[in-house]
């Protein structure tokens, strides 16, 4: 029986590893630094290691609980790609009261809902 592989990420090393998805409770360790790997999901595609801005954005997303799992339609859906997009959605979440995890998944920021007057 073939095991499904999924991506695990080490943020300090800027590295991604495909590993079998197991039900074990032990934390996965980075082979480079022995730090804890974060489960990013099976639809994750790592940015180039030298792209510091992309890794900063990825760090914000993973720390906010956003993962890259496949859906029935084939992809994980919209994810912000730049810090500017993350900042816009963070500001929207603060003003509207919507949880950050949900606000980060909006393809377009629905500003008209936050305007009062």
KOLMAR-108024 format. One line per field, with one value per residue: z, y, x of N, C-alpha, C in turn; residue number from 1. Coordinates in Angstrom, 1 decimal, always signed. Layout:
KOLMAR-108024
n_pz = c(Z | ...)
n_py = c(Y | ...)
n_px = c(X | ...)
ca_pz = c(Z | ...)
ca_py = c(Y | ...)
ca_px = c(X | ...)
c_pz = c(Z | ...)
c_py = c(Y | ...)
c_px = c(X | ...)
n = c(NUM | ...)
//
This chain:
KOLMAR-108024
n_pz = c(+0.0 | -0.9 | +0.6 | +1.3 | +0.5 | +2.1 | +2.6 | +4.7 | +6.6 | +7.4 | +8.8 | +9.8 | +8.3 | +5.7 | +4.2 | +2.6 | +3.0 | +1.6 | +3.1 | +4.2 | +5.3 | +8.5 | +11.3 | +13.7 | +16.9 | +17.4 | +17.0 | +13.9 | +12.8 | +11.5 | +9.1 | +8.8 | +10.9 | +13.1 | +14.2 | +14.8 | +12.4 | +10.4 | +9.5 | +6.3 | +4.3 | +1.5 | -0.9 | -1.0 | -2.3 | -2.2 | -1.9 | -3.7 | -1.9 | -1.6 | -1.8 | +0.3 | +1.0 | +0.2 | +1.9 | +4.4 | +4.2 | +4.0 | +6.5 | +8.1 | +7.3 | +8.0 | +10.7 | +11.4 | +11.1 | +8.6 | +6.1 | +3.3 | +1.9 | -0.3 | -2.1 | -3.1 | -5.6 | -6.6 | -5.6 | -3.0 | -2.8 | -2.5 | -1.4 | +0.3 | -1.4 | -1.1 | +1.3 | +1.4 | +0.6 | +2.8 | +4.9 | +4.1 | +4.5 | +7.2 | +8.4 | +7.6 | +9.1 | +11.7 | +11.7 | +11.0 | +12.7 | +12.0 | +12.2 | +11.9 | +10.5 | +8.8 | +7.3 | +6.0 | +3.9 | +1.9 | -1.5 | -2.4 | -0.7 | +1.3 | +1.6 | +1.7 | +3.7 | +6.0 | +6.2 | +8.0 | +8.4)
n_py = c(-1.2 | +2.2 | +5.1 | +8.3 | +11.3 | +14.3 | +17.8 | +19.1 | +21.8 | +23.6 | +26.6 | +28.2 | +27.1 | +27.5 | +25.4 | +22.6 | +19.5 | +16.5 | +14.0 | +10.9 | +10.9 | +10.5 | +9.0 | +9.3 | +10.7 | +11.9 | +14.6 | +15.9 | +16.2 | +18.6 | +17.7 | +19.3 | +21.3 | +20.2 | +21.2 | +21.7 | +20.5 | +22.0 | +21.1 | +21.6 | +20.9 | +19.0 | +20.3 | +22.2 | +24.3 | +25.1 | +28.3 | +29.6 | +29.2 | +31.5 | +33.6 | +35.8 | +37.5 | +36.0 | +33.8 | +35.1 | +35.9 | +33.4 | +32.4 | +34.0 | +33.1 | +30.3 | +30.5 | +31.7 | +29.6 | +28.8 | +26.4 | +24.3 | +22.5 | +20.0 | +20.5 | +19.4 | +20.3 | +20.5 | +22.2 | +24.3 | +26.7 | +30.3 | +32.0 | +34.5 | +36.1 | +38.1 | +40.4 | +42.7 | +42.0 | +40.4 | +42.3 | +44.0 | +42.3 | +41.7 | +44.2 | +44.5 | +42.4 | +43.3 | +45.7 | +44.7 | +42.7 | +40.1 | +36.8 | +36.4 | +34.1 | +33.5 | +35.9 | +36.1 | +34.4 | +35.5 | +36.3 | +38.9 | +41.9 | +42.6 | +45.6 | +47.3 | +46.3 | +47.2 | +49.9 | +52.3 | +54.3)
n_px = c(+0.8 | +0.6 | +1.9 | +0.5 | +2.2 | +3.2 | +3.9 | +6.4 | +7.7 | +10.7 | +11.1 | +13.3 | +15.5 | +14.6 | +13.5 | +11.8 | +10.2 | +9.1 | +7.2 | +6.0 | +2.6 | +1.8 | +0.2 | +1.5 | +2.4 | +4.7 | +6.9 | +8.1 | +11.4 | +13.8 | +16.2 | +18.5 | +18.8 | +17.7 | +15.4 | +11.8 | +9.5 | +7.0 | +3.8 | +2.8 | +1.0 | -0.4 | -0.6 | +1.4 | +3.8 | +7.1 | +8.8 | +11.7 | +14.8 | +16.4 | +14.6 | +13.7 | +11.5 | +9.2 | +9.5 | +9.1 | +6.5 | +5.3 | +6.0 | +4.4 | +1.8 | +1.8 | +2.2 | -0.1 | -1.9 | -2.7 | -2.9 | -1.8 | -3.7 | -5.1 | -8.1 | -11.4 | -11.6 | -9.0 | -7.0 | -5.5 | -6.8 | -7.1 | -4.2 | -2.4 | +0.4 | +2.3 | +3.8 | +2.4 | -0.2 | -0.8 | -0.7 | -2.9 | -5.1 | -4.8 | -5.2 | -7.9 | -9.0 | -8.6 | -10.2 | -12.8 | -13.3 | -13.3 | -11.9 | -8.4 | -7.4 | -9.5 | -9.7 | -7.3 | -7.7 | -9.3 | -9.7 | -10.0 | -10.0 | -12.8 | -13.6 | -15.8 | -17.6 | -16.5 | -16.7 | -18.3 | -21.2)
ca_pz = c(+0.0 | -1.0 | +1.5 | +0.7 | +1.0 | +2.3 | +2.8 | +6.0 | +6.3 | +8.4 | +8.5 | +9.9 | +7.2 | +4.4 | +3.5 | +2.6 | +2.8 | +1.4 | +3.9 | +4.4 | +6.3 | +9.5 | +12.5 | +14.9 | +17.6 | +17.6 | +16.2 | +12.9 | +13.0 | +10.3 | +9.0 | +8.8 | +12.2 | +14.2 | +14.7 | +14.6 | +11.1 | +10.4 | +8.4 | +5.4 | +3.5 | +0.3 | -2.1 | -0.8 | -3.2 | -1.5 | -2.7 | -3.7 | -0.6 | -1.6 | -1.8 | +1.7 | +1.2 | +0.1 | +3.2 | +5.5 | +4.0 | +4.3 | +8.0 | +8.7 | +7.0 | +8.7 | +12.1 | +11.6 | +11.0 | +7.3 | +5.5 | +1.9 | +1.7 | -1.6 | -2.0 | -4.1 | -6.9 | -7.0 | -5.0 | -1.7 | -2.8 | -2.5 | -0.3 | +0.0 | -1.8 | -0.7 | +2.6 | +1.2 | +0.7 | +4.2 | +5.6 | +3.8 | +5.1 | +8.7 | +8.7 | +7.4 | +10.2 | +12.9 | +11.6 | +10.9 | +13.8 | +11.5 | +12.6 | +11.0 | +9.7 | +7.7 | +6.5 | +5.1 | +2.8 | +1.0 | -2.7 | -2.5 | +0.6 | +1.2 | +2.4 | +1.9 | +4.9 | +7.2 | +6.2 | +8.7 | +8.2)
ca_py = c(+0.0 | +3.4 | +6.2 | +9.7 | +12.2 | +15.7 | +18.7 | +19.6 | +23.0 | +24.2 | +28.0 | +28.8 | +26.7 | +27.7 | +24.1 | +21.8 | +18.1 | +15.6 | +12.9 | +10.2 | +11.5 | +9.4 | +9.3 | +9.3 | +11.9 | +12.5 | +15.8 | +15.7 | +17.1 | +19.0 | +17.0 | +20.2 | +22.0 | +19.4 | +22.0 | +21.1 | +20.8 | +22.4 | +20.5 | +22.7 | +20.3 | +18.2 | +21.1 | +23.2 | +24.5 | +26.0 | +29.3 | +29.5 | +29.5 | +32.9 | +34.6 | +36.1 | +38.1 | +34.9 | +33.1 | +35.9 | +35.8 | +32.0 | +32.3 | +34.6 | +32.3 | +29.1 | +30.8 | +32.0 | +28.4 | +28.6 | +25.3 | +24.2 | +21.2 | +19.9 | +20.4 | +18.5 | +21.0 | +20.3 | +23.1 | +24.8 | +28.0 | +31.5 | +32.3 | +35.7 | +35.8 | +39.1 | +41.0 | +43.8 | +41.3 | +40.0 | +43.5 | +44.4 | +41.4 | +41.8 | +45.4 | +44.2 | +41.6 | +44.2 | +46.6 | +44.1 | +41.7 | +38.7 | +36.1 | +36.5 | +32.9 | +33.6 | +37.1 | +35.8 | +33.5 | +36.3 | +36.7 | +40.3 | +42.4 | +43.2 | +46.8 | +48.0 | +45.9 | +47.8 | +51.3 | +52.6 | +55.7)
ca_px = c(+0.0 | +1.4 | +1.5 | +0.4 | +3.2 | +2.8 | +5.0 | +6.7 | +8.6 | +11.5 | +11.2 | +14.7 | +16.4 | +13.9 | +13.5 | +10.6 | +10.5 | +8.0 | +7.3 | +4.7 | +1.7 | +1.6 | -0.7 | +2.3 | +2.3 | +6.0 | +7.2 | +9.1 | +12.6 | +14.5 | +17.5 | +19.6 | +19.0 | +17.0 | +14.2 | +10.5 | +9.0 | +5.6 | +3.0 | +2.2 | -0.1 | +0.0 | -0.6 | +2.3 | +5.0 | +8.0 | +9.4 | +13.1 | +15.4 | +16.9 | +13.5 | +13.4 | +10.2 | +8.3 | +9.6 | +8.5 | +5.0 | +5.0 | +6.0 | +3.1 | +0.7 | +1.9 | +2.0 | -1.6 | -2.6 | -3.1 | -2.2 | -2.0 | -4.3 | -5.8 | -9.6 | -12.0 | -11.4 | -7.6 | -6.0 | -5.8 | -7.6 | -6.3 | -3.3 | -1.6 | +1.8 | +3.2 | +3.6 | +1.4 | -1.5 | -1.0 | -1.0 | -4.2 | -6.0 | -4.6 | -5.9 | -9.3 | -9.4 | -8.7 | -11.3 | -14.0 | -13.5 | -13.2 | -10.7 | -7.3 | -7.3 | -10.4 | -9.4 | -6.1 | -8.1 | -10.1 | -9.0 | -10.1 | -10.4 | -14.1 | -13.5 | -17.1 | -18.2 | -15.9 | -17.1 | -19.5 | -21.5)
c_pz = c(+0.0 | +0.0 | +0.8 | +1.4 | +1.1 | +2.7 | +4.3 | +5.8 | +7.6 | +8.0 | +8.7 | +8.8 | +5.8 | +3.6 | +3.6 | +2.3 | +2.6 | +2.2 | +4.0 | +5.5 | +7.3 | +10.6 | +13.8 | +15.6 | +17.8 | +16.6 | +15.1 | +13.1 | +11.6 | +10.3 | +9.1 | +10.2 | +13.4 | +14.8 | +14.3 | +13.2 | +11.3 | +9.3 | +7.6 | +4.5 | +2.2 | -0.9 | -2.0 | -1.8 | -2.6 | -2.4 | -2.8 | -2.3 | -0.5 | -1.6 | -0.4 | +1.9 | +1.1 | +1.4 | +4.4 | +5.4 | +4.4 | +5.8 | +8.6 | +8.5 | +7.9 | +10.2 | +12.4 | +11.5 | +9.6 | +6.7 | +4.0 | +1.6 | +0.4 | -1.2 | -3.0 | -5.5 | -7.4 | -6.3 | -3.7 | -1.6 | -2.7 | -1.2 | -0.7 | -0.4 | -1.4 | +0.7 | +2.5 | +1.3 | +2.1 | +5.1 | +5.4 | +4.5 | +6.7 | +9.1 | +8.6 | +8.6 | +11.5 | +12.8 | +11.6 | +12.0 | +13.3 | +11.9 | +11.5 | +10.0 | +8.5 | +6.8 | +5.6 | +3.8 | +1.7 | -0.3 | -2.8 | -1.1 | +0.5 | +2.1 | +2.6 | +3.1 | +6.1 | +7.3 | +7.0 | +8.5 | +7.6)
c_py = c(+1.2 | +4.4 | +7.5 | +10.5 | +13.6 | +16.5 | +19.1 | +20.7 | +23.3 | +25.7 | +28.6 | +28.4 | +27.0 | +26.5 | +23.4 | +20.4 | +17.3 | +14.3 | +12.2 | +10.8 | +10.4 | +9.9 | +9.3 | +10.7 | +12.5 | +13.6 | +15.4 | +16.7 | +17.4 | +18.3 | +18.0 | +20.8 | +21.2 | +20.1 | +21.3 | +21.5 | +21.1 | +21.7 | +21.5 | +22.2 | +19.7 | +19.1 | +22.3 | +23.2 | +25.5 | +27.1 | +29.0 | +29.9 | +31.0 | +34.0 | +34.9 | +36.6 | +37.0 | +34.1 | +33.8 | +35.8 | +34.4 | +31.8 | +32.9 | +33.7 | +31.0 | +29.4 | +31.2 | +30.8 | +28.1 | +27.4 | +25.2 | +22.8 | +21.2 | +19.9 | +19.5 | +19.1 | +21.0 | +21.2 | +23.6 | +26.1 | +29.1 | +31.6 | +33.6 | +35.4 | +36.9 | +39.7 | +42.1 | +43.1 | +40.9 | +41.2 | +44.0 | +43.6 | +41.4 | +43.1 | +45.2 | +43.4 | +42.4 | +45.1 | +45.9 | +43.1 | +40.3 | +38.1 | +36.2 | +35.3 | +32.9 | +34.8 | +36.9 | +35.0 | +34.2 | +36.6 | +38.2 | +40.8 | +43.1 | +44.5 | +47.4 | +47.5 | +46.6 | +49.3 | +51.5 | +54.1 | +55.9)
c_px = c(+0.9 | +0.9 | +1.5 | +1.5 | +2.7 | +4.0 | +5.1 | +7.8 | +9.4 | +11.7 | +12.6 | +15.6 | +15.8 | +13.9 | +12.2 | +10.9 | +9.2 | +8.2 | +6.0 | +3.9 | +1.4 | +0.7 | +0.1 | +2.2 | +3.7 | +6.3 | +8.3 | +10.2 | +13.3 | +15.9 | +18.7 | +19.9 | +18.4 | +15.8 | +12.9 | +10.0 | +7.5 | +4.9 | +2.4 | +1.1 | +0.4 | +0.1 | +0.4 | +3.4 | +5.9 | +8.6 | +10.9 | +13.7 | +15.9 | +15.8 | +13.0 | +12.0 | +9.1 | +8.3 | +9.0 | +7.0 | +4.6 | +5.0 | +4.8 | +1.9 | +0.7 | +1.7 | +0.6 | -2.4 | -3.1 | -2.2 | -2.5 | -2.5 | -5.1 | -7.3 | -10.1 | -11.8 | -9.9 | -6.6 | -6.4 | -6.6 | -6.6 | -5.4 | -2.5 | -0.2 | +2.8 | +2.9 | +2.5 | +0.0 | -1.8 | -1.4 | -2.4 | -5.2 | -5.9 | -5.4 | -7.4 | -9.8 | -9.6 | -9.9 | -12.7 | -14.3 | -13.5 | -11.9 | -9.6 | -7.2 | -8.3 | -10.1 | -8.3 | -6.5 | -9.0 | -9.3 | -9.0 | -10.6 | -11.8 | -14.2 | -14.9 | -17.9 | -17.7 | -16.2 | -18.4 | -19.9 | -22.7)
n = c(1 | 2 | 3 | 4 | 5 | 6 | 7 | 8 | 9 | 10 | 11 | 12 | 13 | 14 | 15 | 16 | 17 | 18 | 19 | 20 | 21 | 22 | 23 | 24 | 25 | 26 | 27 | 28 | 29 | 30 | 31 | 32 | 33 | 34 | 35 | 36 | 37 | 38 | 39 | 40 | 41 | 42 | 43 | 44 | 45 | 46 | 47 | 48 | 49 | 50 | 51 | 52 | 53 | 54 | 55 | 56 | 57 | 58 | 59 | 60 | 61 | 62 | 63 | 64 | 65 | 66 | 67 | 68 | 69 | 70 | 71 | 72 | 73 | 74 | 75 | 76 | 77 | 78 | 79 | 80 | 81 | 82 | 83 | 84 | 85 | 86 | 87 | 88 | 89 | 90 | 91 | 92 | 93 | 94 | 95 | 96 | 97 | 98 | 99 | 100 | 101 | 102 | 103 | 104 | 105 | 106 | 107 | 108 | 109 | 110 | 111 | 112 | 113 | 114 | 115 | 116 | 117)
//
